[in-house]
Amino acid sequence: MNTTLRGLQILHYVQDDNFFTGCKLPTFNSFNISTFNHFSTFNSFNKKNIIMHQKITFSGLIALFGLCVLPGVAQAQTDETAAIKAVIERFFDGLEKSDTVVLKSACTDMTVLQSFIKTKTGAYRIVNESFGEFLTIVAQPHKEVYDERISYESIMIEPALASVWTPYEFFIDGRRSHCGTNSFQLVKTAEGWRIQYIIDTRRKDCD
């Protein structure tokens, strides 16, 4: 089968709504094919023109596929980003309200918590915190109002893993206590995105 003719038939196929839902493609009818057949009957028709026509056809085909596929990919990425943000915000909502049920619903059963902090000597060290102990602290009654305000600086996503970078400021009763950056690692479970690992930095010089 002629390469250009095959390309035109493929374009007929991708007009099927079941192939790319919502993709608006130009109409290709029998006139396109018959026109090409008409041109091909002329011995005087330059072979270079045919080759160029083939190149243009396939260039157009690639462009059309791009127009169909890229919006779908972008929408999927947007949906995943929203889902990831919702999980992180649920985590902080549980923290602010001392609701460990809500907080746990944002995490896996084996969530790892670490901080990378500066000691009095000026050296940095990693501090490990048990997730169970963290939940116990969160559940304890306290008069202070905790408020961690974050911003999303970077979100990297692949099908089963996401990495989120969130600078933050931590307030107690409306006063800023400290600031730093959270680094979240999330995994895609059967129930959706869940936080598997958090490491943060903490500092007082926030200005």
C-alpha positions as CSV (number, residue, x, y, z in Angstrom):
1,M,0.0,0.0,0.0
2,N,1.3,3.5,-0.8
3,T,2.8,5.2,2.2
4,T,0.7,8.4,1.8
5,L,-2.5,6.4,1.2
6,R,-1.8,4.5,4.4
7,G,-1.3,7.7,6.2
8,L,-4.7,9.0,5.0
9,Q,-6.4,5.8,6.1
10,I,-4.9,6.2,9.6
11,L,-6.3,9.7,9.7
12,H,-9.7,8.3,8.9
13,Y,-9.4,5.9,11.7
14,V,-8.4,8.4,14.4
15,Q,-11.6,10.3,13.7
16,D,-13.4,7.5,15.6
17,D,-14.7,8.9,18.9
18,N,-13.6,5.8,20.6
19,F,-10.0,6.4,19.6
20,F,-9.5,9.9,21.0
21,T,-12.5,11.3,22.9
22,G,-12.8,15.0,22.6
23,C,-10.1,15.4,19.9
24,K,-11.2,17.6,17.0
25,L,-9.6,16.4,13.8
26,P,-10.1,17.9,10.3
27,T,-12.4,15.9,8.0
28,F,-10.6,13.6,5.5
29,N,-13.0,12.1,2.9
30,S,-12.7,10.1,-0.3
31,F,-11.7,13.3,-2.2
32,N,-8.3,13.3,-0.5
33,I,-7.6,9.8,-1.6
34,S,-9.0,10.2,-5.1
35,T,-7.1,13.4,-5.5
36,F,-3.9,11.7,-4.7
37,N,-4.7,8.8,-7.1
38,H,-5.4,11.4,-9.8
39,F,-2.0,13.0,-9.3
40,S,-0.3,9.7,-9.3
41,T,-1.6,8.8,-12.8
42,F,0.4,11.6,-14.4
43,N,3.8,10.4,-15.6
44,S,4.9,14.0,-15.6
45,F,4.2,14.3,-11.9
46,N,7.6,14.8,-10.3
47,K,8.6,12.0,-8.0
48,K,10.2,14.5,-5.6
49,N,6.8,16.1,-5.2
50,I,5.3,12.8,-4.2
51,I,8.0,12.2,-1.7
52,M,7.5,15.7,-0.3
53,H,3.8,15.1,-0.1
54,Q,4.5,11.9,1.9
55,K,6.7,13.8,4.3
56,I,4.1,16.5,4.7
57,T,1.4,13.9,5.3
58,F,3.3,12.2,8.0
59,S,4.5,15.4,9.6
60,G,0.9,16.4,9.8
61,L,-0.1,13.1,11.2
62,I,2.5,13.4,14.0
63,A,1.3,16.9,14.7
64,L,-2.4,15.7,14.9
65,F,-1.5,12.9,17.2
66,G,0.4,15.4,19.4
67,L,-2.7,17.7,19.5
68,C,-4.8,14.7,20.6
69,V,-2.5,13.1,23.1
70,L,-0.8,16.1,24.9
71,P,-4.1,17.6,26.3
72,G,-5.0,14.3,27.8
73,V,-1.6,13.9,29.3
74,A,-1.7,17.4,30.7
75,Q,-5.1,16.8,32.2
76,A,-4.0,13.6,33.9
77,Q,-1.0,15.3,35.3
78,T,-3.2,18.1,36.7
79,D,-5.6,15.6,38.3
80,E,-2.7,13.8,40.0
81,T,-1.2,17.1,41.2
82,A,-4.6,18.0,42.8
83,A,-4.9,14.6,44.4
84,I,-1.4,14.8,45.9
85,K,-2.0,18.3,47.3
86,A,-5.3,17.1,48.8
87,V,-3.5,14.4,50.7
88,I,-0.8,16.7,52.1
89,E,-3.5,19.3,53.1
90,R,-5.4,16.5,54.8
91,F,-2.3,15.7,56.8
92,F,-2.0,19.3,58.0
93,D,-5.7,19.5,58.6
94,G,-5.4,16.6,61.0
95,L,-2.4,18.1,62.6
96,E,-4.1,21.5,63.2
97,K,-7.3,19.8,64.6
98,S,-5.4,17.2,66.6
99,D,-7.4,14.6,64.7
100,T,-5.2,11.6,64.3
101,V,-7.8,9.7,62.3
102,V,-7.7,12.3,59.6
103,L,-3.9,12.6,59.8
104,K,-3.4,8.8,59.5
105,S,-5.7,8.6,56.5
106,A,-3.1,10.7,54.6
107,C,-0.3,8.3,55.4
108,T,0.8,4.7,54.9
109,D,1.1,2.3,57.8
110,M,4.9,2.7,57.8
111,T,5.4,6.4,57.4
112,V,8.9,7.6,58.2
113,L,9.5,11.0,59.9
114,Q,12.9,12.7,60.1
115,S,14.2,16.2,60.7
116,F,17.6,17.6,59.7
117,I,18.3,20.2,62.3
118,K,21.2,22.4,63.4
119,T,22.5,21.7,66.9
120,K,23.8,24.3,69.4
121,T,27.4,23.6,68.1
122,G,26.4,24.5,64.6
123,A,26.6,21.0,63.2
124,Y,23.6,19.4,61.5
125,R,22.2,16.0,62.5
126,I,19.3,13.8,61.5
127,V,16.6,13.3,64.2
128,N,14.3,10.2,63.8
129,E,10.8,10.3,65.1
130,S,8.5,7.4,65.6
131,F,5.2,7.8,63.7
132,G,3.3,6.3,66.7
133,E,4.9,8.7,69.1
134,F,4.1,11.6,66.7
135,L,0.4,10.6,66.7
136,T,0.4,10.4,70.5
137,I,1.8,13.9,70.8
138,V,-0.7,15.2,68.2
139,A,-3.6,13.6,70.1
140,Q,-2.7,15.2,73.5
141,P,-4.9,18.1,74.5
142,H,-3.2,21.5,74.2
143,K,-4.3,25.1,74.5
144,E,-2.0,26.3,71.8
145,V,-3.2,26.6,68.2
146,Y,-0.8,25.1,65.7
147,D,-0.7,26.4,62.2
148,E,1.7,25.3,59.6
149,R,1.6,27.4,56.4
150,I,3.1,25.8,53.4
151,S,3.7,26.7,49.7
152,Y,4.2,24.2,46.9
153,E,7.5,24.9,45.3
154,S,8.0,21.7,43.4
155,I,5.9,18.6,42.6
156,M,7.5,15.7,40.7
157,I,5.2,12.8,39.7
158,E,5.7,9.4,38.1
159,P,3.0,6.7,38.0
160,A,3.7,5.2,41.5
161,L,5.9,7.8,43.3
162,A,5.7,11.6,43.9
163,S,8.1,14.0,45.5
164,V,6.8,17.3,46.9
165,W,8.9,20.2,48.2
166,T,7.1,22.7,50.4
167,P,8.7,25.6,52.2
168,Y,6.8,26.4,55.4
169,E,6.3,28.7,58.4
170,F,5.1,27.2,61.7
171,F,2.9,29.4,63.9
172,I,1.8,28.8,67.5
173,D,-1.1,31.0,68.6
174,G,-0.5,33.3,65.7
175,R,3.2,33.8,66.4
176,R,5.8,32.4,64.1
177,S,7.8,29.7,65.9
178,H,10.1,28.6,63.1
179,C,10.3,27.9,59.4
180,G,12.0,25.5,57.0
181,T,11.2,23.1,54.2
182,N,9.3,19.9,54.1
183,S,10.2,17.1,51.6
184,F,7.4,14.6,51.1
185,Q,7.6,11.3,49.4
186,L,4.3,9.8,48.4
187,V,3.4,6.4,47.0
188,K,0.4,5.5,44.9
189,T,-1.5,2.7,46.8
190,A,-4.7,0.9,46.0
191,E,-6.5,3.6,48.1
192,G,-4.7,6.5,46.3
193,W,-1.8,8.7,47.1
194,R,-0.3,8.3,50.6
195,I,2.6,9.9,52.4
196,Q,5.4,7.4,53.0
197,Y,8.3,9.7,54.1
198,I,8.7,13.2,55.4
199,I,12.0,15.0,56.2
200,D,12.1,18.6,57.2
201,T,14.5,21.4,58.1
202,R,13.9,23.9,60.9
203,R,15.4,27.3,61.5
204,K,14.6,30.5,63.4
205,D,16.0,33.0,60.9
206,C,13.0,33.2,58.7
207,D,13.3,36.7,57.4
